[in-house]
Amino acid sequence: MAASTLEEIILLPTVLKVLESCAQVDSLGFLIGSASRKTCTVIGSWACRLQKFVSLTDQLREIQALLPAGRYICGVYFGWDKALDESDVKHFCYKHLTAAFQEVSGHDALYVVPVISITGIKQRHVFQYDIRCGELSSPAACRLAETDDAGAEVVFRIRGRVHLSFELAANVVETIKNIGKGIHYLKKVVSSDVAAYRLLGSRTILQKNVDCGALYTSEILAAMQEENAKKDGKKKSTERIEEVTVHLLLQTTGSTAACGTLSCVPVIQLEIKPYTAVTHQLPIDAVAMVADTEPAARIPAILGEAVCRQLEAMELCFRKFHQDVHRSLPRPYHFRPSGMLHFVTAIYPDCVQDADLESYRRDLHERFCLPLDRPLFRRGNAHLFAADRTTAGYLLNTHDGLPSSGVAGGRQYVVQGAYAYHHYMQDRVDDDGWGCAYRSLQTICSWFHHQGYTGAAVPTHKQIQQALVDVGDKPANFVGSRQWIGSNEVSFVLDHILGVTSKILFVNAGSEIGNKARELAVHFQTQGTPIMIGGGVLAHTILGVDWNDSTGEVKFLILDPHYTGGEDLKVIQTKGWCGWKAVEFWDQTAYYNMCMPQRPAAI
């Protein structure tokens, strides 16, 4: 959407904080926006590299390929260290922006935000720059939002495969050119009327230039809910759909497909030479953000844009990692780190390990102004969509969707990232009555695995026992036994197997655990790891706290490893196996130890 058609720009609080903390004098960055009818909401930023050998045009193409459809570059910000003069701003825009944005289609006007003296942003410091005529003006309206709400949207996840064919030339340069031609052809196909999108779990198929009536996104999804309810013989759900998976289909027969073929007799020229053909089935996994109020007729074009952006990103991946283009597939991974208000889709080649991608990930951290002491873009950090919540028989992030804890005026501090729920009787191991601490440890290990800190599998009971023997904590006959372990043993195993250090927090009685709310809150803020707590004859996993620091009221988010049933999330949540517990949950007279794993500093 062109900025010139918008009536209002909204700046979200999180974006303002990032700009104020990351913008330096003479710095330049892009603003990431979400457009809805006449409003543009600024939801993110991207710090540009200002080295002479990195063009702004290439960076613009790079960031657009990383973003889902429905998100676009709506403007720029730059650091300013002197009194604001509009002529200086206009000159800056003409010098740095005009050429770059004219080369990349889809931009008529931009919002320009000078960060004055790196002290803050005020309404009068937001301008609109017309790329076509080079004029600078103030936007019609600009307001600072009180919350980070970007409006009601649905996440459409487009999945499928497309066939990329190209000639493997004698040199890399020619091969990359051939790949570019193949990608260009695929983008042309996806942008045409032959592309269609089938909503998973529904008979609904969306296709360009096919009449959808005067329907909106919300009505399409409501019809899908009604269809599923009739099919299952159940009452229609009243829950709002937030994620939809759609399958990419390409029509190969009929008049629509025929329109894209040659309408004349081809002239065949025969050239005899060695020719090596390569065909890849590119795995499409793209994301589009669609407003509830978006007309349904517009959805196919938005989904097509998402796929085209991903194809563009795959071409960039082939260029960056060109050593094994004939063997390695570029694969998409979606990320949404804590505090980031939009998805980022990175493309990693199958043949390159996480360790060899560190410099690229570091660059992403710096561009998005993210911490440099923890991995956020490793494969293990990939966002968990609803369809991904169960892997290898384990439920992931069982606390998602729980009702409020009920703490009045409380603030929640919870585990950061994904973990798997490990509990009694899993893995064909009958550990009912003795394995609760083992299961809590396995949940913690799964957290480090899902965050990308380790590629090692979650240890079994025997591997845990062997580790304690190896470090000299237990005798050899401990392996294969049914003996309990406690928080100290959990810390020994984490250190031995993963190289992770832990803090041990001691509490004299369960009645005093509420006094440790501040320490637990700080832990979840800074470390974000699950905590194993052992006391009496029981062990549990603490996933968070909801704490009012004025009244002292606190509740604990507990994951109970003593559950012996199947992987039924509804049962686990409604029966309290994962839920908020008051201080009375703890044995009031037993002493407790908490094992609080610390994040290693890494990217």
C-alpha positions in Angstrom: 0.0 0.0 0.0 1.3 3.4 -0.9 1.8 5.7 2.1 0.1 8.5 0.1 -3.3 6.7 0.4 -3.1 6.4 4.2 -4.8 8.8 6.6 -3.1 7.8 9.9 0.2 6.4 11.1 0.4 4.6 14.4 3.7 4.0 16.3 3.7 1.1 18.8 5.5 1.5 22.1 7.9 -1.4 21.6 9.1 0.1 18.3 9.7 3.5 19.9 11.9 1.8 22.6 13.9 0.0 20.0 14.5 3.1 18.0 15.5 5.1 21.0 17.9 2.4 22.2 19.4 1.3 18.9 19.4 4.4 16.7 22.8 6.1 16.6 23.9 9.4 15.1 24.1 8.9 11.3 22.4 5.6 11.5 19.7 4.5 9.0 17.1 1.9 9.2 13.8 0.7 7.7 10.4 0.8 9.4 8.2 -2.3 9.1 4.5 -1.6 8.8 1.2 -3.3 8.8 -1.4 -1.6 6.7 -5.1 -1.9 7.2 -7.3 0.2 4.9 -6.4 3.8 5.7 -4.1 3.1 8.6 -0.4 2.1 8.8 0.9 0.7 12.1 4.7 0.6 12.5 5.4 -2.7 14.2 9.2 -3.2 13.7 12.5 -1.9 12.4 15.6 -3.0 10.6 19.0 -1.4 11.0 20.8 -0.9 7.7 24.4 -1.6 7.0 26.1 1.6 5.8 29.2 0.1 4.3 29.8 1.3 0.8 29.9 -2.2 -0.7 26.4 -3.0 0.6 23.7 -1.2 -1.4 20.5 0.0 0.1 18.6 -1.6 -2.7 19.9 -5.0 -1.9 19.1 -4.5 1.8 15.6 -3.5 0.9 15.1 -6.7 -1.1 16.6 -8.7 1.7 14.4 -7.4 4.4 11.3 -7.7 2.3 12.1 -11.4 1.5 12.4 -12.0 5.3 8.9 -10.6 6.1 5.5 -12.3 5.7 3.0 -10.9 3.3 0.9 -8.2 4.9 4.1 -6.6 6.3 6.0 -4.1 4.2 8.6 -1.4 4.4 6.5 1.7 5.2 9.3 4.1 6.0 12.8 4.8 7.4 14.4 6.2 10.5 17.7 7.9 10.9 19.8 9.3 13.8 20.0 13.1 14.0 22.2 15.1 16.3 21.3 18.7 15.6 18.3 21.0 15.4 15.7 19.7 13.0 15.7 21.5 9.6 13.2 20.1 7.1 15.5 21.0 4.2 18.2 18.8 5.7 15.7 16.0 6.1 14.6 16.4 2.5 18.2 16.4 1.2 18.9 13.2 3.3 15.9 11.5 1.8 16.8 12.4 -1.8 20.4 11.3 -1.3 19.8 8.0 0.4 16.3 6.8 -0.4 15.0 7.9 -3.8 17.2 5.7 -6.0 16.9 2.6 -3.8 13.1 2.7 -3.4 12.5 3.5 -7.0 14.3 0.4 -8.0 12.2 -1.8 -5.8 8.6 -1.6 -6.9 5.6 -0.9 -4.7 6.7 2.3 -3.0 5.3 5.7 -3.9 5.8 7.4 -0.5 7.5 6.7 2.8 7.2 7.8 6.4 10.4 9.3 7.6 11.2 9.4 11.3 14.3 11.3 12.4 15.4 10.2 15.9 16.3 13.6 17.3 19.4 13.6 19.5 18.7 10.0 20.2 16.3 11.1 22.9 12.8 10.3 21.6 10.2 10.6 18.9 7.5 13.2 18.9 4.6 13.6 16.4 6.1 16.6 14.7 9.2 14.5 13.8 7.3 12.2 11.5 7.3 13.2 7.9 6.0 11.8 4.6 8.4 11.7 1.7 7.0 11.4 -1.8 9.6 9.3 -3.8 8.2 10.3 -7.2 8.5 14.1 -6.8 10.9 14.4 -3.8 8.5 16.4 -1.7 8.4 16.3 2.1 5.3 16.9 4.2 3.7 15.9 7.5 1.3 13.0 7.5 -2.4 13.7 8.0 -2.4 12.2 11.5 0.2 10.4 13.6 -0.4 9.0 17.1 1.6 7.0 19.6 -0.3 3.8 20.7 -0.6 2.9 24.3 -0.3 -0.8 23.7 1.4 -3.1 21.1 -1.9 -4.2 19.6 -1.7 -4.2 15.8 -5.3 -5.1 15.2 -7.2 -8.4 14.6 -5.3 -10.6 12.1 -5.2 -14.2 11.0 -1.9 -16.0 10.3 -2.2 -17.9 7.0 0.5 -20.5 6.6 0.9 -21.6 3.0 2.5 -25.0 2.4 3.3 -27.0 -0.7 6.1 -27.8 -3.2 7.1 -26.2 -6.5 9.6 -27.6 -9.0 12.7 -25.6 -9.8 14.6 -26.7 -12.8 17.9 -25.2 -14.0 21.1 -26.0 -15.8 24.2 -26.7 -13.7 26.7 -24.7 -15.7 30.5 -25.0 -15.7 30.9 -22.0 -13.3 29.0 -20.8 -10.3 28.1 -17.4 -11.8 26.3 -19.0 -14.7 24.6 -21.5 -12.5 23.3 -18.7 -10.2 21.9 -16.9 -13.2 20.1 -20.0 -14.3 18.6 -20.5 -10.9 17.5 -16.8 -11.0 15.7 -17.5 -14.3 14.0 -20.6 -12.8 12.9 -18.6 -9.7 11.6 -15.8 -11.9 9.5 -18.3 -13.9 8.1 -19.8 -10.7 7.2 -16.4 -9.3 5.4 -15.6 -12.6 3.4 -18.9 -12.3 2.5 -18.3 -8.6 1.4 -14.7 -9.4 -0.9 -15.9 -12.2 -4.5 -17.3 -12.1 -3.3 -20.9 -12.0 -2.3 -20.7 -8.3 -5.0 -21.7 -5.9 -5.1 -22.2 -2.1 -7.1 -24.9 -0.3 -7.9 -24.3 3.3 -6.8 -27.3 5.4 -9.8 -29.1 6.9 -12.2 -27.5 4.5 -13.5 -27.7 0.9 -12.9 -24.0 0.4 -10.5 -23.1 -2.4 -9.4 -19.5 -2.9 -8.2 -18.5 -6.4 -7.6 -15.1 -8.1 -10.4 -13.8 -10.3 -12.9 -16.3 -8.9 -15.9 -14.6 -7.4 -16.0 -14.8 -3.6 -19.0 -12.5 -3.3 -18.9 -9.6 -0.8 -17.2 -11.8 1.9 -14.5 -10.8 4.4 -11.8 -13.0 6.0 -13.7 -13.4 9.2 -16.8 -14.7 7.3 -14.7 -17.2 5.3 -13.3 -18.6 8.5 -16.7 -18.7 10.2 -18.0 -20.7 7.3 -15.0 -23.1 7.7 -15.8 -23.5 11.4 -19.5 -24.3 10.5 -18.4 -26.8 7.9 -16.1 -28.6 10.3 -18.8 -28.6 13.0 -21.3 -30.3 10.6 -18.7 -32.8 9.5 -17.8 -33.8 13.1 -21.4 -33.6 14.3 -20.5 -31.0 17.0 -21.7 -27.6 17.9 -19.9 -24.8 16.0 -16.9 -23.4 17.9 -17.1 -19.8 19.1 -13.3 -19.5 19.5 -11.7 -17.1 17.1 -9.4 -18.8 14.5 -5.9 -17.3 14.7 -4.0 -19.6 12.4 -5.0 -21.3 9.1 -3.0 -23.7 7.1 -3.5 -23.6 3.3 -2.1 -25.9 0.6 -0.7 -24.3 -2.5 -2.2 -25.8 -5.7 -1.2 -25.1 -9.3 -3.8 -25.7 -12.0 -2.3 -27.7 -14.9 -5.4 -28.2 -17.0 -8.4 -26.2 -18.3 -8.6 -22.8 -19.9 -6.9 -21.0 -17.0 -3.8 -23.1 -17.3 -3.9 -22.8 -21.1 -3.7 -19.0 -21.0 -0.1 -19.2 -19.8 1.1 -21.4 -22.7 2.4 -20.3 -26.0 -0.3 -19.3 -28.5 2.0 -19.7 -31.5 4.0 -22.4 -33.2 7.5 -22.6 -31.5 10.7 -22.5 -33.5 13.0 -25.2 -32.3 16.7 -24.7 -32.4 18.9 -27.7 -31.6 22.3 -27.1 -29.9 24.5 -30.1 -29.1 26.5 -29.7 -25.9 27.0 -31.3 -22.5 24.0 -30.4 -20.3 23.5 -31.2 -16.7 19.9 -30.6 -15.5 19.0 -30.2 -11.8 15.5 -30.3 -10.5 14.6 -29.4 -6.9 11.3 -29.7 -5.2 11.4 -26.5 -3.2 9.5 -26.8 0.1 7.2 -23.8 0.3 6.3 -22.8 3.9 5.3 -19.1 3.7 3.3 -16.9 6.1 0.8 -14.1 5.3 -0.9 -11.8 7.8 -4.5 -11.1 6.8 -6.8 -8.7 8.6 -10.2 -10.0 9.7 -11.7 -7.2 7.7 -9.8 -7.9 4.5 -12.1 -8.7 1.5 -11.9 -12.4 0.7 -11.3 -11.6 -3.0 -8.0 -10.1 -1.9 -6.7 -13.1 0.0 -5.3 -15.1 -3.0 -3.2 -12.1 -4.1 -1.8 -11.8 -0.5 -1.0 -15.5 -0.3 0.6 -15.3 -3.7 2.8 -12.4 -2.5 3.9 -14.5 0.5 5.0 -17.4 -1.8 6.8 -15.0 -4.2 8.7 -13.4 -1.3 9.8 -16.9 -0.1 11.0 -17.8 -3.6 12.9 -14.5 -3.7 14.5 -15.5 -0.3 15.4 -18.9 -1.6 17.2 -17.3 -4.6 19.1 -15.1 -2.1 20.0 -18.3 -0.2 21.3 -20.0 -3.3 23.5 -17.0 -3.9 24.8 -16.8 -0.4 25.4 -20.6 -0.1 26.3 -21.6 -3.6 28.8 -24.4 -3.0 26.3 -27.2 -3.2 23.3 -25.8 -5.1 22.8 -29.0 -7.0 22.4 -31.1 -3.8 21.2 -28.8 -1.0 17.6 -27.6 -0.6 16.9 -24.2 0.9 14.4 -24.7 3.7 12.3 -22.0 5.4 12.1 -21.5 9.2 9.7 -19.0 10.8 10.8 -17.1 13.9 9.1 -14.7 16.3 11.4 -13.9 19.2 10.0 -12.6 22.4 9.3 -8.9 22.0 9.2 -9.0 18.2 5.8 -8.0 16.8 6.2 -9.7 13.4 7.4 -13.0 11.9 10.8 -13.4 10.3 11.3 -16.2 7.9 14.9 -17.2 7.4 16.0 -19.7 4.7 18.7 -22.1 5.6 20.3 -24.7 3.3 20.0 -28.3 4.4 23.7 -28.9 4.0 24.8 -26.1 6.3 24.8 -26.8 10.1 23.8 -24.2 12.7 27.4 -23.7 13.8 28.3 -22.6 10.3 25.4 -20.1 10.2 26.5 -18.1 13.3 27.7 -15.0 11.3 24.5 -14.8 9.4 22.4 -15.2 12.6 24.5 -12.6 14.3 23.8 -10.2 11.5 20.0 -10.8 11.9 20.4 -10.1 15.7 22.1 -6.8 14.9 19.7 -5.8 12.1 16.6 -6.4 14.3 18.4 -4.9 17.4 18.0 -8.2 19.4 20.2 -9.4 22.3 23.6 -11.0 21.3 23.8 -13.4 24.2 21.2 -16.0 23.3 20.1 -17.9 20.2 17.0 -16.6 18.6 17.4 -17.7 14.9 18.6 -21.3 15.2 16.5 -24.0 13.7 15.5 -25.1 17.2 14.1 -21.6 17.8 11.5 -21.9 15.0 8.0 -20.7 15.9 5.6 -23.3 17.0 2.4 -23.1 15.0 -0.7 -24.9 16.3 0.0 -27.8 13.9 3.5 -28.2 15.4 2.5 -28.5 19.0 2.9 -32.3 19.1 6.2 -33.8 18.0 7.4 -37.4 18.6 4.5 -38.1 20.9 5.3 -35.2 23.3 3.1 -32.1 23.8 4.8 -28.8 23.4 4.2 -25.7 25.6 1.2 -27.1 27.5 0.8 -23.8 29.3 -0.3 -22.0 26.2 -4.1 -21.2 26.3 -4.4 -21.5 30.1 -7.0 -19.2 31.8 -5.8 -16.3 33.9 -4.2 -17.1 37.3 -6.5 -14.7 39.1 -3.8 -12.6 40.7 -5.2 -9.1 40.8 -2.7 -6.6 39.4 -0.1 -9.3 38.9 2.5 -9.5 36.2 3.4 -12.8 34.6 7.0 -14.0 34.2 7.1 -17.2 32.3 9.4 -19.6 30.5 10.8 -18.2 27.2 10.6 -20.5 24.2 9.5 -24.1 23.6 9.7 -27.2 25.8 8.2 -30.7 25.7 6.0 -32.1 28.5 7.7 -35.2 29.9 5.8 -37.2 32.6 5.3 -40.6 34.2 4.8 -43.7 32.0 6.1 -42.2 28.7 8.7 -43.9 26.5 7.5 -47.3 27.7 9.1 -46.7 31.1 7.1 -47.4 34.2 8.5 -44.8 36.6 5.3 -44.2 38.5 6.3 -43.3 42.1 10.1 -42.7 41.5 10.8 -40.9 38.2 9.3 -37.4 38.7 12.6 -35.6 39.0 13.9 -37.5 35.9 10.9 -36.3 34.0 11.4 -32.7 35.2 15.0 -32.9 34.0 13.9 -34.2 30.7 11.6 -31.3 30.3 14.5 -28.9 31.0 16.7 -30.7 28.5 14.0 -30.5 25.9 13.9 -26.7 26.5 17.7 -26.5 25.7 17.1 -28.7 22.6 14.2 -26.6 21.3 16.2 -23.4 21.8 19.0 -24.7 19.7 21.6 -24.9 22.4 22.1 -28.6 21.7 21.4 -31.1 19.0 21.5 -34.0 21.5 18.4 -36.0 22.2 16.7 -35.8 25.6 18.5 -38.3 27.9 16.7 -41.4 29.0 16.5 -42.5 32.6 19.5 -44.8 32.2 21.6 -42.1 30.5 20.8 -39.7 33.4 21.9 -42.4 35.9 25.0 -43.1 33.9 25.9 -39.4 33.9 25.7 -39.3 37.7 27.9 -42.4 37.9 30.4 -40.7 35.4 30.7 -37.6 37.6 31.3 -39.7 40.7 28.0 -38.8 42.4 26.6 -42.3 42.4 28.0 -45.9 42.5 27.9 -48.1 39.4 24.9 -50.1 40.6 22.8 -46.9 40.5 22.3 -47.5 36.7 19.1 -49.4 36.1 17.8 -48.8 39.6 14.5 -47.1 40.6 16.2 -44.6 43.0 15.1 -41.0 43.2 17.2 -38.0 42.3 16.9 -34.4 43.6 17.7 -30.9 42.4 21.4 -31.3 43.0 21.6 -34.4 40.9 19.6 -32.5 38.2 22.2 -29.7 38.1 25.1 -32.3 37.9 23.5 -34.0 34.9 22.8 -30.6 33.1 26.4 -29.7 33.6 27.8 -33.0 32.5 25.6 -33.6 29.4 24.9 -30.1 28.2 27.6 -28.0 29.9 24.8 -25.9 31.5 25.5 -24.4 35.0 22.6 -24.0 37.5 21.9 -22.0 40.6 20.4 -23.9 43.6 17.8 -21.9 45.6 17.0 -23.4 49.1 13.8 -22.8 51.0 13.3 -23.9 54.6 9.6 -24.7 54.2 6.9 -24.7 51.5 5.1 -21.9 53.3 8.1 -19.6 52.5 8.2 -20.3 48.7 6.0 -17.2 48.1 8.9 -15.1 49.6 11.0 -16.1 46.6 8.7 -14.6 44.0 11.0 -11.8 43.2 14.0 -14.1 42.6 11.8 -16.4 40.4 10.5 -13.4 38.4 14.1 -12.2 37.7 15.0 -15.7 36.7 12.3 -16.0 34.1 13.0 -12.4 32.9 16.7 -13.0 32.4 17.2 -16.7 31.9 13.7 -18.0 30.8 14.5 -21.6 31.6 12.2 -24.1 33.4 13.0 -24.7 37.0 13.0 -28.1 38.7 11.8 -27.9 42.3 12.1 -30.9 44.7 10.7 -31.2 48.2 9.6 -34.0 50.4 9.1 -36.9 48.1 7.9 -34.9 45.1 9.4 -33.0 42.2 7.7 -30.5 39.9 8.6 -28.1 37.1 8.0 -24.3 37.6 7.2 -22.6 34.3 6.5 -19.1 35.6 5.1 -16.9 38.3 2.2 -14.3 38.3 3.2 -11.8 41.0 1.9 -8.6 42.4 4.9 -6.9 43.9 2.7 -4.4 45.8 0.5 -6.9 47.6 2.9 -9.9 47.5 0.2 -12.2 46.1 1.7 -14.8 43.8 0.8 -17.9 41.9 3.1 -20.5 40.3 2.8 -22.0 36.9 3.4 -25.7 37.6 4.0 -28.5 35.2 3.3 -31.8 37.0 5.4 -34.8 35.9 3.2 -37.2 38.0 0.6 -37.3 35.2 0.1 -40.9 33.8 -2.4 -40.4 31.1 -2.2 -39.8 27.3 -1.2 -36.7 25.5 -4.5 -35.0 25.8 -4.0 -31.2 26.2 -7.5 -30.6 27.3 -7.3 -33.1 30.2 -3.9 -31.9 31.2 -5.1 -28.3 31.5 -8.6 -28.8 32.9 -7.4 -31.3 35.5 -4.6 -29.1 36.7 -1.6 -31.1 35.5 -0.4 -27.9 34.0 -1.8 -24.8 35.7 -1.5 -22.0 38.2 -1.1 -23.0 41.8 -1.2 -20.9 45.0 1.4 -21.1 47.8 -0.8 -23.7 49.5 0.1 -26.1 46.7 3.4 -26.8 48.4 3.9 -28.9 51.4 4.0 -26.2 54.0 6.5 -27.9 56.3 8.8 -29.6 53.8 12.1 -28.0 52.7 12.6 -27.4 49.0 15.5 -27.0 46.6 15.1 -25.4 43.2 17.5 -26.0 40.3 17.6 -22.9 38.2 19.5 -23.6 34.9 21.4 -20.6 33.4 21.5 -19.8 29.7 24.9 -20.1 28.1 26.0 -17.0 26.2 25.6 -17.9 22.5 23.9 -16.9 19.3 
